């Protein structure tokens, strides 16, 4: 795959004939794609098309009704622990413990083995505009500030796969620019970014993956191995 003029052929994630459902109703069917190191992939589609459901499925929170997901050529069902250690997922909910401070939340994240031991949590919070808020309990922060605490993980993460649902929500213009720069840095280092966004994403060589190209087939049966 092309990125900055360089051909990157390292296959990371394979989606094979995926069908996802909500309340037993198919959202999309037959989604097949190969996603490579160095790529920035935007999932497209109108509200209700299954964008969040797909990201949650890729993150292992749900399972497809049909089809298969492979990580580095191995079915996720056979390498769940290694796969989950290889990804960072930030969904609509920030996933922040309200009783802890931003610094304590990042320390908890790093203790899971997902954050870089060399990462500076104070610097990460400064990068997302939370300098001076490091020791304030998160229940005192606004929704936008909680979102920034979650995004600070991006500056500590050593996971190659980032799955981000609406990462630009509730951050200002400078925050958006800083985040776009961080996403580019991650992919230049060989990472893979998969995201959704209702806002315009100004990332070069952004690969679209439109769920409208994979309409649901209601006659499909379920049961293929995840």
CORBELVEN-V259711 format. One record per residue. N is the residue number from 1. PHI is phi in radians with two decimals (none if undefined). Layout:
n = <N N>
phi = <PHI PHI>
This chain:
n = <1 2 3 4 5 6 7 8 9 10 11 12 13 14 15 16 17 18 19 20 21 22 23 24 25 26 27 28 29 30 31 32 33 34 35 36 37 38 39 40 41 42 43 44 45 46 47 48 49 50 51 52 53 54 55 56 57 58 59 60 61 62 63 64 65 66 67 68 69 70 71 72 73 74 75 76 77 78 79 80 81 82 83 84 85 86 87 88 89 90 91 92 93 94 95 96 97 98 99 100 101 102 103 104 105 106 107 108 109 110 111 112 113 114 115 116 117 118 119 120 121 122 123 124 125 126 127 128 129 130 131 132 133 134 135 136 137 138 139 140 141 142 143 144 145 146 147 148 149 150 151 152 153 154 155 156 157 158 159 160 161 162 163 164 165 166 167 168 169 170 171 172 173 174 175 176 177 178 179 180 181 182 183 184 185 186 187 188 189 190 191 192 193 194 195 196 197 198 199 200 201 202 203 204 205 206 207 208 209 210 211 212 213 214 215 216 217 218 219 220 221 222 223 224 225 226>
phi = <none -1.46 -2.79 1.12 1.53 -1.86 -1.54 -1.96 -1.89 -1.43 -1.34 -1.84 -2.19 -2.09 -1.93 -2.15 0.96 -1.31 -2.16 -2.11 -2.21 -2.34 0.93 1.11 -1.92 -1.08 -1.70 -2.68 -2.46 1.15 -1.37 -2.23 -2.79 -2.05 -2.02 -1.99 -0.96 1.62 -1.62 -2.10 -2.05 -1.89 -1.45 -1.97 2.57 -1.24 -0.97 1.56 -1.44 1.93 -1.08 -1.15 -1.03 -1.10 -1.10 -1.14 -1.16 -1.11 -1.43 1.51 -1.35 -2.23 -2.22 -1.19 -1.21 -2.67 1.85 -2.51 -2.13 -2.11 -2.02 0.93 1.51 -2.00 -0.96 -1.01 -1.06 -1.77 -2.55 -1.02 -1.13 -1.07 -1.14 -1.17 -1.28 -1.73 -2.26 -2.14 -2.00 -2.17 -1.71 -1.06 -1.38 -1.21 1.22 -1.90 -1.43 -1.13 -1.34 -1.67 -1.40 -0.96 -1.11 -1.18 -1.09 -1.22 -1.11 -1.10 -1.08 -1.19 -1.14 -1.29 1.58 -1.61 -1.81 -1.15 -1.20 -1.57 -1.17 -1.81 -1.14 -1.10 -1.14 -1.11 -1.16 -1.13 -1.08 -1.72 1.44 -2.01 -1.06 1.66 -1.90 -1.02 -1.95 -1.61 -0.95 -1.16 -1.20 -1.60 -1.61 -1.33 -1.06 -1.14 -1.19 -1.09 -1.08 -1.18 -1.06 -1.08 -1.19 -1.06 -1.03 -1.09 -1.51 -2.01 -1.21 -1.97 -1.27 -1.29 -1.87 -1.93 -2.05 -2.23 -1.71 0.93 -1.20 -1.57 -1.18 1.17 -2.17 -1.40 -1.06 -1.14 -1.07 -1.10 -1.10 -1.12 -1.16 -1.05 -1.12 -1.17 -1.13 -1.13 -1.06 -1.06 -1.27 -1.10 -1.50 1.73 -1.44 -2.18 -2.03 -2.13 -2.48 -2.12 -2.88 -1.43 -1.62 -1.13 -1.84 -1.74 -1.96 -1.18 0.94 -1.41 -1.54 -1.48 -2.34 -1.66 -1.21 -1.17 -1.37 -2.32 -1.12 -1.17 -2.03 -1.16 -1.43 -1.13 -1.60 -1.79 2.19 -1.16 -1.26 -1.32>
